């Protein structure tokens, strides 16, 4: 049943085999045996992908509920032990993951040695089901979906540049001056050469001139420190550079709107204890991050 569910979610026998630690023929044999037992075809087969049949979709939904019930029963039994077991797969953005989250996950693993922690750092948005992720750390407002988002806090996004850049090019006095300078930003930023800033008089759209774009926060920080231009950065990722004098605040009365940071996990009435304890652990440990505004741990 577990094998069928993962094949249905991943769409191929080979992907399910890799994840389950089985050979592809073994997975194929399990699916074939299940189809003989049920007397129906669970998949429409093509050379590239398996598509769940109507009967397979009905079986998938009920099998998933059964597997959740099994997990809940096992969790209820193991709750009498303080040890966490099994695996915990965590997905997070690269910059935040390397600077802060990796340390938290390592410490959590040390506290729960019977658990197997898996930390995947990637700036793309992971599909929790397909990628078999237990908890994802995501930034920004959450769109309505079938996922549960627990807000951990929010952080400011500020304009920064290197002292050498300011010495050479001067410092903008108003947001309108930004277009006279080079701008460093994420490659997946909204299209167009405008940035939305929040200032003393409310929101303002400032024109910019992009000169360097990348998909990694550390690369952008390197570009800013090298004097390529001005950029908007997540304060927790640049506060050490500001403290060390490698970057300085630009237009300190202006910045992007604060960005939420969320712990995201799949919906369902059963929340595994390992996920609950890890999220509670993050709420306690993240208070040490500079520039992060924490939520009340009871919210």
C-alpha positions in Angstrom: 0.0 0.0 0.0 2.9 2.4 0.8 4.6 1.5 -2.4 1.4 2.2 -4.4 0.9 5.6 -2.7 4.4 6.8 -3.5 4.2 5.6 -7.1 0.9 7.5 -7.5 2.5 10.6 -6.0 5.8 10.5 -7.9 4.4 9.2 -11.2 7.1 6.7 -12.1 8.3 3.3 -10.8 11.9 4.4 -10.9 11.4 7.4 -8.7 9.4 5.4 -6.1 12.1 2.7 -6.2 14.9 5.1 -5.5 13.0 6.7 -2.5 11.9 3.3 -1.1 15.3 1.7 -1.4 13.9 -1.0 -3.7 14.7 -2.1 -7.3 12.3 -1.0 -10.0 11.3 -4.6 -10.8 10.4 -5.1 -7.1 8.2 -2.0 -7.1 6.6 -3.2 -10.4 5.9 -6.6 -8.9 4.3 -5.1 -5.8 2.0 -2.9 -8.0 1.1 -5.9 -10.2 0.3 -8.1 -7.1 -1.9 -5.3 -5.7 -3.8 -5.0 -9.0 -4.3 -8.8 -9.1 -5.6 -8.7 -5.5 -8.0 -5.8 -6.2 -9.0 -7.0 -9.7 -8.5 -3.6 -11.3 -5.9 -1.5 -13.1 -4.5 1.1 -10.8 -2.5 3.0 -13.5 -2.7 4.0 -17.1 0.8 3.0 -18.4 2.8 4.9 -20.9 6.5 4.9 -21.8 7.1 8.0 -19.8 4.7 8.1 -16.8 2.0 6.3 -14.9 -1.3 8.0 -14.5 -3.7 6.9 -11.8 -7.0 5.4 -13.1 -10.3 6.4 -11.7 -10.4 3.3 -9.5 -6.8 3.9 -8.5 -7.6 7.4 -7.4 -10.4 6.1 -5.1 -8.0 3.5 -3.7 -5.3 6.1 -3.3 -7.5 8.4 -1.2 -8.6 5.6 1.1 -5.1 4.0 1.3 -3.7 7.4 2.3 -6.2 7.6 5.1 -5.3 4.1 6.3 -1.6 4.8 6.2 -2.2 8.0 8.2 -4.1 6.0 10.8 -1.3 3.5 11.0 1.2 6.4 11.6 -1.1 7.9 14.2 -1.4 4.5 16.0 2.4 4.1 16.0 2.9 7.7 17.2 0.4 7.1 20.0 2.3 4.1 21.2 5.8 5.7 20.9 4.6 8.8 22.8 5.2 6.9 26.0 8.9 7.1 25.0 10.8 10.4 24.9 12.9 9.2 21.9 12.1 10.4 18.4 12.6 7.8 15.7 12.2 7.5 12.0 13.3 10.3 9.6 12.7 14.0 9.5 13.2 15.6 6.0 13.5 19.4 6.1 13.6 21.8 3.1 14.8 25.4 3.3 16.3 28.2 1.2 20.1 28.1 0.8 21.1 31.4 2.5 19.0 31.0 5.6 19.7 27.3 5.7 23.5 27.7 5.7 23.7 30.6 8.1 21.2 29.5 10.7 19.0 26.5 10.1 21.8 24.0 9.6 23.0 24.7 13.1 19.5 24.3 14.6 19.0 21.0 12.7 22.4 19.6 13.9 21.6 20.5 17.5 18.1 19.0 17.2 19.7 15.8 15.9 22.1 15.7 18.8 19.2 15.9 21.2 17.4 13.0 19.3 20.1 10.5 18.3 17.5 7.9 17.3 16.1 10.2 14.6 17.5 10.5 11.1 17.6 14.2 10.0 17.7 15.1 6.4 18.3 18.8 5.5 17.8 19.8 1.8 18.9 23.4 1.0 17.4 24.6 -2.3 16.0 28.0 -3.3 13.2 26.5 -5.3 9.7 25.8 -3.8 9.6 22.1 -3.0 6.5 20.0 -3.5 6.1 18.5 -0.1 4.3 15.4 -1.4 6.5 14.6 -4.4 9.8 15.5 -2.6 8.7 13.6 0.5 9.3 16.7 2.7 8.1 16.7 6.3 8.8 20.4 7.1 9.6 23.2 4.6 10.8 26.7 5.7 9.3 29.3 3.4 9.5 33.0 3.1 6.7 35.4 2.2 2.9 35.4 2.4 1.4 31.9 2.1 -1.1 31.4 -0.7 -4.2 29.3 0.2 -3.5 25.6 -0.4 -3.8 22.2 1.2 -0.7 22.9 3.3 -0.5 24.1 6.9 1.7 27.1 7.6 3.0 27.9 11.1 4.3 31.5 11.2 7.6 31.6 13.0 8.3 35.3 12.7 9.2 38.0 10.2 12.3 39.9 9.2 13.1 43.3 7.7 14.5 43.8 4.3 16.9 46.7 4.0 18.9 48.6 1.4 22.6 48.1 1.6 25.8 48.8 -0.3 29.6 48.6 0.4 31.4 51.6 1.8 33.7 51.6 -1.3 30.6 51.8 -3.5 29.4 54.8 -1.6 32.8 56.5 -1.7 32.9 56.0 -5.5 29.3 56.7 -6.5 27.8 58.6 -3.6 24.7 57.7 -1.6 21.1 58.2 -2.8 19.2 60.8 -0.8 15.7 59.8 -1.9 14.2 56.6 -3.5 14.1 58.6 -6.8 17.9 58.6 -6.7 18.1 54.7 -6.9 17.8 54.7 -10.7 21.1 56.6 -10.9 22.9 53.6 -9.3 23.4 50.0 -10.1 21.1 47.6 -8.4 21.8 44.0 -7.2 18.8 41.6 -6.8 17.4 38.1 -7.0 17.0 36.7 -10.5 13.4 35.7 -9.8 12.4 39.2 -8.6 9.1 40.4 -10.2 9.8 41.6 -13.8 10.3 45.3 -14.4 12.8 47.9 -13.1 10.7 49.0 -10.1 10.9 48.1 -6.5 8.2 48.6 -3.8 9.5 50.4 -0.8 7.9 51.4 2.5 8.9 54.7 4.0 7.8 57.4 6.5 4.9 58.5 4.2 3.8 55.0 3.2 4.6 52.9 0.1 6.5 54.2 -2.9 7.6 52.5 -6.2 11.2 53.4 -7.0 12.7 53.0 -10.4 16.0 51.0 -10.5 18.7 49.9 -13.0 19.6 46.2 -12.4 23.3 45.4 -13.1 23.7 42.0 -11.4 21.2 39.2 -10.7 21.7 35.8 -9.1 19.6 33.1 -7.5 21.6 32.7 -4.3 21.7 35.1 -1.3 25.4 34.5 -0.6 26.3 35.4 -4.2 24.3 38.6 -4.0 26.0 39.5 -0.7 29.4 38.9 -2.4 28.4 41.2 -5.2 27.3 43.9 -2.8 30.5 43.6 -0.8 32.4 43.8 -4.1 30.8 47.2 -4.8 28.7 46.2 -7.8 25.7 48.3 -6.5 22.9 48.8 -4.0 20.6 45.9 -3.1 17.7 45.0 -0.9 18.8 42.2 1.5 17.2 40.1 4.2 18.5 41.7 7.4 19.3 38.4 9.2 21.6 37.5 6.2 23.5 40.8 6.1 23.5 41.9 9.8 26.9 40.3 10.3 28.3 42.1 7.3 26.9 45.4 8.6 28.4 44.7 12.0 31.8 44.0 10.4 31.7 47.2 8.3 31.6 45.4 4.9 28.1 46.8 4.2 26.2 49.9 5.3 22.5 50.8 5.3 21.3 53.0 2.4 18.2 55.1 2.8 17.6 53.8 6.3 14.1 55.2 6.5 13.1 53.0 3.6 13.0 49.3 3.0 10.9 46.5 1.6 7.8 45.3 3.5 8.7 42.8 6.3 8.7 39.2 5.1 7.1 36.3 7.0 9.0 33.1 7.7 6.9 30.0 8.0 7.2 26.3 8.8 5.0 24.5 6.3 3.8 20.9 6.4 1.1 18.8 4.8 -2.4 19.1 6.1 -4.3 16.4 7.9 -5.7 15.8 11.3 -2.6 13.9 12.4 0.6 15.9 13.0 3.6 13.6 13.8 5.3 14.3 17.1 8.7 14.8 15.4 7.3 17.7 13.3 5.6 19.3 16.3 8.7 19.1 18.4 11.0 20.4 15.7 8.8 23.4 15.0 8.6 24.2 18.7 12.3 23.9 18.9 12.7 26.3 16.0 10.5 28.8 17.7 12.8 28.8 20.8 16.1 28.7 18.9 15.4 31.3 16.3 15.1 34.1 18.9 18.9 34.3 18.6 18.8 35.4 14.9 19.5 39.2 14.5 16.8 41.2 12.7 14.1 38.5 13.2 10.9 39.5 14.8 9.5 36.4 16.5 5.8 35.5 17.1 4.5 34.4 20.4 5.3 30.7 20.7 1.7 30.0 21.6 0.3 31.4 18.4 
